[in-house]
């Protein structure tokens, strides 16, 4: 996303990666699966909350924050998945799990506000990335029963179709027509579309099908590690001590919540 921002805006980045991902997944699975009207509404909601909106928010966030910080904040997604599972999807938790959720939000605060001294570093990009993670947390709880009933690839295929529709209207309503260039953004957009929106999402949906959303979200813990590593290697980005402490607390809390 950081490289793609050289000659594309956030709306274009989110739209192109969804279009490419949709084409890739639909080429894998061509047969049609019938969904009820209620399921179509849920799939549309997944397309909006798991793809169209958070993809845009993360790309927009990276205009003002480092890519590694966006990746670190993405690591908070399991906390939001657990929270919304409790608040809106009748998931039962005990006192220990409530404590781990509380610890998780302490970690998110350290991660997001970058508290090094008595000063608090506030940035709109941080809040946009947090909002994107919140979208993921809500959508993950919606998508699990769909995956169980219709299978990972059928669910992802339809969600991407709805996301493509929403992104198309977002693109034509708010942005001029501009295409990725070979020199700067084409390879990053292909990596985002085929790699992240296509292969990675399909892998994650398969994992949710096997072990459920809460346990499956443990894989999100890997994102901050590679976001930090690649941010340093390719962009010379550094993170603060409080952000390291924050992500450690978040990962520990979410892991213990899942294990309890």
Number of C-alpha atoms within 10 A of each C-alpha: 24 17 16 21 19 13 16 21 18 21 23 28 26 30 26 23 26 31 20 22 29 24 17 18 23 20 11 10 11 10 8 10 11 9 15 8 9 9 14 16 13 17 26 20 20 28 27 23 23 25 28 26 21 22 25 22 23 28 26 23 26 21 17 12 17 21 23 24 26 26 22 29 26 24 28 30 27 33 29 23 23 26 19 19 21 14 10 10 13 9 11 9 14 9 8 12 19 15 12 22 22 15 19 26 18 16 24 25 17 21 28 25 18 21 18 13 8 6 9 12 12 12 14 13 22 23 17 20 28 24 18 26 27 23 22 24 26 23 22 26 21 20 24 19 17 21 20 16 11 14 16 22 19 23 24 26 27 22 24 30 21 23 27 26 19 18 26 18 12 18 19 12 9 10 13 11 9 10 13 20 14 9 8 15 21 17 15 19 27 17 18 23 25 21 18 17 24 24 17 14 18 20 14 17 24 18 17 22 20 13 11 18 24 22 17 18 24 16 12 18 23 13 17 23 16 14 21 22 16 15 20 15 11 9 14 11 16 14 16 13 13 19 23 18 14 28 27 18 22 32 23 17 25 29 20 14 23 18 10 11
